Amino acid sequence: LQFTEEKLGQAEKTELDAHFENLLARADSTKNWTEKILRQTEVLLQPNPSARVEEFLYEKLDRKVPSRVTNGELLAQYMTEAANDFGPGTPYGKTLIKVGETQRRLGAAERDFIHSASINFLTPLRNFLEGDWRTISKERRILQNRRLDLDACKARLKKAKAAEAKAAVT
């Protein structure tokens, strides 16, 4: 009732401290930017949306995500197989072996980068959103409910005093 009356402009609202309001606004901004950065980093690390969904499901089921061959590693495999087919002694075969080995190392480096970025960058962001932000939201709701209770009590006290003053006059 108090909340509805405040929204309709029929009840007084106790204003929170300006510094506290600023902190709440900064917390909201931090949450929004953290969500955006987290989502975009996930897209950068895994551009395939179906693979991201699969990884998300494995994560929620507390199962280990099966390792995937990176595009670089797959290209290296094709090059090595082609080099063996052409003959490792031919100039084209030698070149494919060298480039294939380099691609394999690049693919392994990409896999290590994705793994370390997930652990060292995405995990803290998720921990903030799933831990600290939930605590902030819960405490904010409690504060809002207490403020509404306080304002409702103030309104009742005001009405009681007005009724008492009116009774004293008559």
N, C-alpha and C positions, 0 to 999 in steps of 0.2 A: 504494500500500500504506500509506504513511504517513498519507495523508488518510483512508483508510478506518479505520485503527486509531484515529486521533484522534476520528472520529465515533462509534466504538464505545466510546471511553473507555479504550482499551488502550494508548495512546501519549501521551507528553507533547507539549504544544504550546507553542512559544515564543510568548509574548505580545508583541504590538507595543506601542510606546510609547503611553500613554494620550492624549497630545496628537495623535499621528498617527491613532489610532482615531477621535478626535473629528473630525479633518479628513475622514476617510473617510466618516463618518456625515453630515457637513455636505455633502460632495460628492454623496452619494446623494440627500439631501433636495433639494439644488439641482437635480439632474437631474430628479427626479420632479415638482417644482413647475414647472420650466421646460416639461416636456412637457405638463402640464395647462394651463398658461397659453397655450402655443402652440396647442394644439388648440381651446381655448375661444375664443381670439381669431379663429382661422380660421372657427369657426362663427359668431361675431358678424359678421365681415366678409362672409362668404358663407354664408347660412343654407341654401342649396340643396346637399344632399349630392352630387348628381350633378355639379353645377358644380364643387364642390371636387375631386372625383375627376378631372374633366377637366383642371382647372388643375394638379393634381399630375402627371398624365401628361405634359402639355406641359412642365412643369418638368423632369421626369426625362429627357425626350427632348431637352432643351435647345432647345426651340422657343418662339417668342413666343406667349403666350396671346392669343387673339383678344379684342378689347375687346367688352364686352357693353353693351347699353343698360340703364341702371338703371331701376328701377320709376318713379322720379320723372321721368326723361326720357321714358319711354314715356307716362306720364300727360300730360305737357306736349304731346307730339306729338298725342295724342287730342284734348286741349282745343283746340289750335291748329286742327286739322282741323275740329272741330265748330264753332269760331268762324267759320272760313271758310265752312262750309256754312250757318250761320245768318245770316251776313253780319256783317262786322266793324263795321258802323255801328249794329247793334242793341245795346241795353243788355246783353243776354245775351252776344252776340258779343264786345263790348268787355271784359266781365268775364272771359270765358273766355281771351281773349288775355292780359290782365294776369296772371291766375292761372297760365296755361300758361307764360308767360315766367318767373314766379317758380319754378314747378316745374322748369323746365329748368335754372335756375341752381342750385336745390337738388340736382338729379340730378348736375350737373357737380361740385358741391362734394362730394357723396357719393363720386363716382368718384375725385376727387383725394385725399380722405381715405383711401379704401381703398388707393390706390396708395402714398401716403406712409406709411401704417401698415405696409404690407407691406415696404417698403424699410427704413424706420427702426426698426421694432420687431420684426417677425417674422424678418427676415434675421439680425440678431445672435443671436436665440434659436436659430435653425437652425444658425448657425455654431458656437455653443457645443456643441450636441448632436452635430453631425457632425464637429467638429474637436477641441475641447478635451476633450469627454467621451470620445471614442474614445481619445485619448492617455491620459487618466486610467485608463480601463478596461484598456488594454494594459499600462501600467506596474503597475497593481494585480495583474494576472495574473502578470506577471514576478516581482513581489515575493512573491506567494503561492507560486509554484513554487520560488523560492530558499529561502523559509522552510521549505517541505516538505523540500527537499534537505538543509538544515541540520539539521532535526529528525531526518531519517533517518540522517544521519551521526552525530549525537549518540547515537541509539539503538544504532547499530552499535558505536560506541566504548564505550558503557556495557556492552554484551554482551561485547565483547572483553575489557574490564577485568575483568568478572565471571568470565569463563572463565579468564583469566590468574590471578586471585586463587584460583580454585578449583584450578587446576593447581599453584599454589605451595603450597597447603595439603596436597595429597595427594602 
